[in-house]
């Protein structure tokens, strides 16, 4: 094979791998930004061109059966385990935004933006905000 073709194929393969590793999709361990303790595992997935996040595991075994008693609407008194907490994010450059995130402990919903940290592809920055007030958590990719 021609060296240029081999180089081109190698470059495309590496570029594809890099793009995949920078994906927000996958399993992420949530960390409580106030206590620093691991809380849950959230699966971030794409459906109909939008990104969502669902709680698939609660790490504190004493809280596995917790319900969202402070939530409103159809999530009120529903189990947090299995609940979709990130909804309707759309890609905007390297970030996903335009949707919402639910804090089940407070029953509050916030505008949301997520992005993979540019220095650490195994860290997902998750920002919930109202107007100019925001809080950002760092979630860790599960391999």
KOLLUM-616807 format. One record per residue: x, y, z of N, C-alpha, C in turn; residue number from 1; residue in three letters. Coordinates in steps of 0.02 Angstrom, whole numbers, always signed. Last residue first. Example, Ala and Ser with C-alpha at 12.3 -4.5 7.8 and 13.67 -1.06 7.14 Angstrom:
REM KOLLUM-616807
SITE, nxx, nyy, nzz, caxx, cayy, cazz, cxx, cyy, czz, pos, code
SITE, +642, -112, +354, +684, -53, +357, +645, +2, +394, 2, ser
SITE, +660, -284, +390, +615, -225, +390, +660, -165, +390, 1, ala
END
This chain:
REM KOLLUM-616807
SITE, nxx, nyy, nzz, caxx, cayy, cazz, cxx, cyy, czz, pos, code
SITE, -776, +136, +1659, -751, +98, +1600, -784, +32, +1594, 143, unk
SITE, -858, +280, +1696, -849, +211, +1717, -830, +171, +1655, 142, unk
SITE, -808, +448, +1722, -827, +395, +1675, -812, +327, +1706, 141, unk
SITE, -871, +552, +1848, -815, +512, +1824, -841, +456, +1780, 140, unk
SITE, -923, +724, +1858, -939, +654, +1859, -881, +615, +1827, 139, unk
SITE, -928, +868, +1944, -883, +830, +1902, -899, +757, +1911, 138, unk
SITE, -1049, +1002, +1938, -1022, +940, +1967, -975, +907, +1918, 137, unk
SITE, -1084, +1169, +1965, -1055, +1120, +1919, -1029, +1061, +1959, 136, unk
SITE, -1212, +1286, +1972, -1173, +1237, +2010, -1148, +1185, +1961, 135, unk
SITE, -1258, +1460, +1956, -1249, +1391, +1932, -1207, +1351, +1981, 134, unk
SITE, -1343, +1606, +1912, -1322, +1563, +1966, -1315, +1492, +1940, 133, unk
SITE, -1400, +1678, +1812, -1327, +1681, +1817, -1299, +1638, +1875, 132, unk
SITE, -1533, +1573, +1780, -1506, +1639, +1762, -1429, +1637, +1767, 131, unk
SITE, -1487, +1428, +1851, -1545, +1472, +1846, -1516, +1541, +1836, 130, unk
SITE, -1410, +1269, +1809, -1411, +1341, +1822, -1480, +1371, +1815, 129, unk
SITE, -1293, +1138, +1817, -1362, +1157, +1823, -1365, +1231, +1840, 128, unk
SITE, -1171, +1050, +1730, -1189, +1115, +1759, -1265, +1125, +1758, 127, unk
SITE, -1050, +936, +1732, -1123, +940, +1730, -1143, +1003, +1767, 126, unk
SITE, -916, +867, +1651, -938, +926, +1688, -1013, +933, +1677, 125, unk
SITE, -841, +714, +1664, -897, +749, +1633, -915, +807, +1679, 124, unk
SITE, -689, +637, +1634, -726, +682, +1679, -779, +718, +1639, 123, unk
SITE, -609, +572, +1548, -647, +531, +1595, -685, +572, +1646, 122, unk
SITE, -532, +661, +1480, -589, +633, +1445, -632, +588, +1488, 121, unk
SITE, -464, +800, +1534, -475, +732, +1561, -539, +704, +1530, 120, unk
SITE, -458, +922, +1474, -395, +894, +1499, -402, +822, +1524, 119, unk
SITE, -589, +954, +1441, -539, +952, +1387, -473, +922, +1409, 118, unk
SITE, -724, +859, +1501, -668, +902, +1518, -614, +897, +1465, 117, unk
SITE, -873, +857, +1410, -816, +818, +1433, -758, +867, +1444, 116, unk
SITE, -1021, +939, +1469, -965, +934, +1422, -910, +892, +1453, 115, unk
SITE, -1187, +1005, +1484, -1136, +955, +1501, -1081, +956, +1447, 114, unk
SITE, -1311, +1103, +1560, -1259, +1101, +1509, -1209, +1048, +1531, 113, unk
SITE, -1480, +1148, +1599, -1422, +1105, +1604, -1375, +1112, +1544, 112, unk
SITE, -1596, +1221, +1712, -1567, +1218, +1645, -1502, +1181, +1652, 111, unk
SITE, -1670, +1117, +1839, -1628, +1172, +1818, -1612, +1166, +1744, 110, unk
SITE, -1788, +1072, +1963, -1764, +1063, +1895, -1727, +1126, +1873, 109, unk
SITE, -1797, +998, +2125, -1791, +1058, +2082, -1763, +1039, +2014, 108, unk
SITE, -1794, +910, +2228, -1854, +912, +2187, -1855, +971, +2139, 107, unk
SITE, -1685, +887, +2304, -1719, +950, +2316, -1784, +955, +2276, 106, unk
SITE, -1651, +759, +2259, -1652, +773, +2332, -1689, +837, +2348, 105, unk
SITE, -1651, +765, +2118, -1704, +728, +2153, -1707, +743, +2228, 104, unk
SITE, -1631, +886, +2012, -1598, +867, +2075, -1651, +832, +2117, 103, unk
SITE, -1631, +870, +1838, -1670, +868, +1900, -1625, +849, +1958, 102, unk
SITE, -1596, +972, +1700, -1572, +921, +1746, -1614, +927, +1810, 101, unk
SITE, -1638, +1006, +1526, -1643, +1015, +1598, -1610, +958, +1636, 100, unk
SITE, -1572, +1085, +1378, -1618, +1041, +1413, -1618, +1056, +1487, 99, unk
SITE, -1474, +1160, +1322, -1542, +1172, +1299, -1594, +1127, +1331, 98, unk
SITE, -1325, +1065, +1277, -1364, +1112, +1319, -1435, +1117, +1291, 97, unk
SITE, -1164, +1005, +1267, -1234, +988, +1257, -1274, +1032, +1304, 96, unk
SITE, -1012, +1053, +1181, -1057, +1050, +1239, -1126, +1026, +1217, 95, unk
SITE, -937, +1077, +1072, -914, +1023, +1115, -958, +1014, +1177, 94, unk
SITE, -1073, +1130, +978, -999, +1126, +980, -978, +1066, +1020, 93, unk
SITE, -1202, +1074, +1047, -1183, +1141, +1027, -1107, +1145, +1032, 92, unk
SITE, -1329, +953, +1052, -1258, +968, +1041, -1249, +1039, +1017, 91, unk
SITE, -1455, +961, +1178, -1436, +959, +1107, -1363, +982, +1101, 90, unk
SITE, -1554, +875, +1300, -1495, +915, +1282, -1478, +907, +1208, 89, unk
SITE, -1669, +811, +1358, -1675, +855, +1301, -1614, +897, +1284, 88, unk
SITE, -1634, +788, +1530, -1680, +781, +1475, -1669, +834, +1421, 87, unk
SITE, -1586, +694, +1668, -1562, +742, +1617, -1606, +732, +1556, 86, unk
SITE, -1655, +598, +1737, -1642, +661, +1771, -1614, +715, +1725, 85, unk
SITE, -1761, +467, +1738, -1725, +509, +1691, -1718, +578, +1724, 84, unk
SITE, -1748, +337, +1859, -1776, +401, +1839, -1731, +437, +1789, 83, unk
SITE, -1690, +224, +1910, -1726, +218, +1847, -1754, +283, +1820, 82, unk
SITE, -1711, +278, +2070, -1679, +226, +2031, -1721, +214, +1968, 81, unk
SITE, -1811, +355, +2125, -1755, +390, +2092, -1717, +340, +2048, 80, unk
SITE, -1983, +316, +2110, -1916, +296, +2129, -1863, +335, +2090, 79, unk
SITE, -2100, +452, +2137, -2075, +397, +2096, -2004, +379, +2119, 78, unk
SITE, -2152, +566, +2198, -2156, +502, +2234, -2136, +442, +2192, 77, unk
SITE, -2163, +648, +2044, -2177, +651, +2116, -2188, +581, +2144, 76, unk
SITE, -2156, +647, +1909, -2100, +616, +1945, -2111, +615, +2021, 75, unk
SITE, -2261, +718, +1856, -2262, +645, +1849, -2205, +609, +1884, 74, unk
SITE, -2260, +853, +1976, -2282, +822, +1913, -2277, +746, +1914, 73, unk
SITE, -2112, +874, +2076, -2179, +892, +2056, -2197, +853, +1993, 72, unk
SITE, -2017, +808, +2215, -2028, +822, +2144, -2101, +843, +2133, 71, unk
SITE, -2000, +765, +2341, -2004, +838, +2332, -2015, +858, +2260, 70, unk
SITE, -1989, +628, +2332, -2047, +655, +2367, -2054, +731, +2360, 69, unk
SITE, -1933, +517, +2244, -1927, +590, +2235, -1989, +624, +2265, 68, unk
SITE, -1874, +385, +2351, -1920, +413, +2300, -1911, +488, +2298, 67, unk
SITE, -1756, +254, +2382, -1779, +323, +2392, -1824, +345, +2334, 66, unk
SITE, -1699, +129, +2384, -1772, +133, +2375, -1799, +204, +2382, 65, unk
SITE, -1563, +153, +2410, -1583, +120, +2347, -1658, +129, +2333, 64, unk
SITE, -1503, +200, +2522, -1546, +246, +2485, -1573, +217, +2419, 63, unk
SITE, -1417, +112, +2577, -1472, +133, +2620, -1522, +177, +2583, 62, unk
SITE, -1317, +100, +2481, -1366, +45, +2486, -1426, +63, +2532, 61, unk
SITE, -1264, +215, +2377, -1276, +209, +2449, -1334, +159, +2458, 60, unk
SITE, -1276, +210, +2237, -1218, +178, +2269, -1225, +171, +2345, 59, unk
SITE, -1394, +165, +2122, -1383, +209, +2180, -1331, +174, +2223, 58, unk
SITE, -1402, +159, +1947, -1379, +128, +2009, -1372, +182, +2062, 57, unk
SITE, -1456, +232, +1846, -1461, +160, +1839, -1435, +123, +1901, 56, unk
SITE, -1536, +375, +1801, -1504, +344, +1859, -1513, +269, +1853, 55, unk
SITE, -1507, +440, +1639, -1551, +402, +1683, -1510, +372, +1740, 54, unk
SITE, -1508, +575, +1527, -1471, +538, +1578, -1518, +506, +1627, 53, unk
SITE, -1500, +618, +1351, -1536, +607, +1414, -1491, +572, +1463, 52, unk
SITE, -1496, +713, +1202, -1460, +675, +1253, -1499, +677, +1319, 51, unk
SITE, -1569, +691, +1038, -1559, +728, +1100, -1527, +683, +1152, 50, unk
SITE, -1596, +610, +929, -1552, +668, +919, -1541, +710, +981, 49, unk
SITE, -1673, +504, +982, -1703, +552, +935, -1662, +617, +929, 48, unk
SITE, -1563, +490, +1113, -1627, +466, +1087, -1658, +521, +1044, 47, unk
SITE, -1416, +441, +1196, -1448, +483, +1146, -1512, +450, +1121, 46, unk
SITE, -1367, +442, +1371, -1382, +411, +1307, -1416, +460, +1260, 45, unk
SITE, -1289, +407, +1518, -1304, +462, +1472, -1310, +431, +1403, 44, unk
SITE, -1329, +336, +1667, -1316, +319, +1597, -1337, +379, +1555, 43, unk
SITE, -1255, +360, +1822, -1304, +386, +1774, -1282, +364, +1704, 42, unk
SITE, -1242, +302, +1983, -1217, +293, +1915, -1274, +316, +1868, 41, unk
SITE, -1214, +397, +2135, -1252, +355, +2090, -1214, +344, +2025, 40, unk
SITE, -1121, +453, +2231, -1193, +446, +2243, -1228, +395, +2200, 39, unk
SITE, -973, +475, +2324, -1004, +446, +2265, -1078, +435, +2280, 38, unk
SITE, -939, +630, +2410, -954, +558, +2410, -986, +537, +2344, 37, unk
SITE, -923, +764, +2425, -870, +729, +2390, -881, +653, +2386, 36, unk
SITE, -1020, +848, +2477, -988, +800, +2522, -928, +764, +2491, 35, unk
SITE, -1050, +934, +2369, -1048, +961, +2437, -1010, +914, +2484, 34, unk
SITE, -1056, +862, +2252, -1008, +917, +2255, -1003, +948, +2325, 33, unk
SITE, -1060, +692, +2240, -1093, +748, +2274, -1042, +804, +2282, 32, unk
SITE, -1038, +620, +2085, -1004, +637, +2147, -1041, +697, +2177, 31, unk
SITE, -1084, +484, +1982, -1097, +552, +2007, -1064, +560, +2074, 30, unk
SITE, -1010, +401, +1852, -1020, +399, +1924, -1029, +471, +1948, 29, unk
SITE, -1079, +358, +1696, -1043, +408, +1736, -1061, +400, +1810, 28, unk
SITE, -1077, +279, +1540, -1093, +274, +1611, -1048, +320, +1651, 27, unk
SITE, -1121, +368, +1387, -1091, +315, +1426, -1115, +315, +1498, 26, unk
SITE, -1082, +518, +1300, -1122, +458, +1307, -1085, +406, +1347, 25, unk
SITE, -996, +617, +1272, -1031, +622, +1337, -1071, +559, +1351, 24, unk
SITE, -840, +577, +1195, -913, +575, +1195, -940, +582, +1267, 23, unk
SITE, -707, +565, +1178, -731, +629, +1203, -807, +631, +1209, 22, unk
SITE, -689, +444, +1119, -670, +449, +1189, -694, +515, +1219, 21, unk
SITE, -730, +473, +988, -770, +428, +1029, -753, +437, +1102, 20, unk
SITE, -628, +556, +946, -696, +583, +949, -739, +539, +993, 19, unk
SITE, -523, +464, +951, -521, +524, +993, -591, +553, +1001, 18, unk
SITE, -561, +374, +852, -554, +351, +921, -555, +410, +969, 17, unk
SITE, -557, +458, +739, -619, +427, +759, -617, +404, +831, 16, unk
SITE, -421, +486, +736, -469, +542, +745, -536, +514, +768, 15, unk
SITE, -372, +358, +711, -355, +392, +774, -403, +449, +788, 14, unk
SITE, -427, +337, +581, -441, +291, +636, -428, +325, +703, 13, unk
SITE, -371, +442, +508, -443, +438, +516, -463, +393, +574, 12, unk
SITE, -234, +406, +518, -257, +470, +546, -333, +468, +558, 11, unk
SITE, -233, +284, +450, -213, +287, +521, -240, +350, +553, 10, unk
SITE, -269, +327, +322, -312, +280, +358, -297, +282, +433, 9, unk
SITE, -158, +410, +294, -226, +438, +294, -273, +393, +333, 8, unk
SITE, -52, +317, +299, -54, +374, +345, -124, +403, +351, 7, unk
SITE, -90, +234, +191, -84, +206, +259, -87, +262, +311, 6, unk
SITE, -81, +328, +88, -146, +296, +103, -145, +268, +174, 5, unk
SITE, +55, +358, +91, +6, +411, +102, -63, +382, +120, 4, unk
SITE, +114, +235, +57, +124, +263, +125, +73, +318, +141, 3, unk
SITE, +18, +113, -29, +52, +177, -31, +57, +206, +40, 2, unk
SITE, +42, -59, +0, +0, +0, +0, +44, +63, +0, 1, unk
END
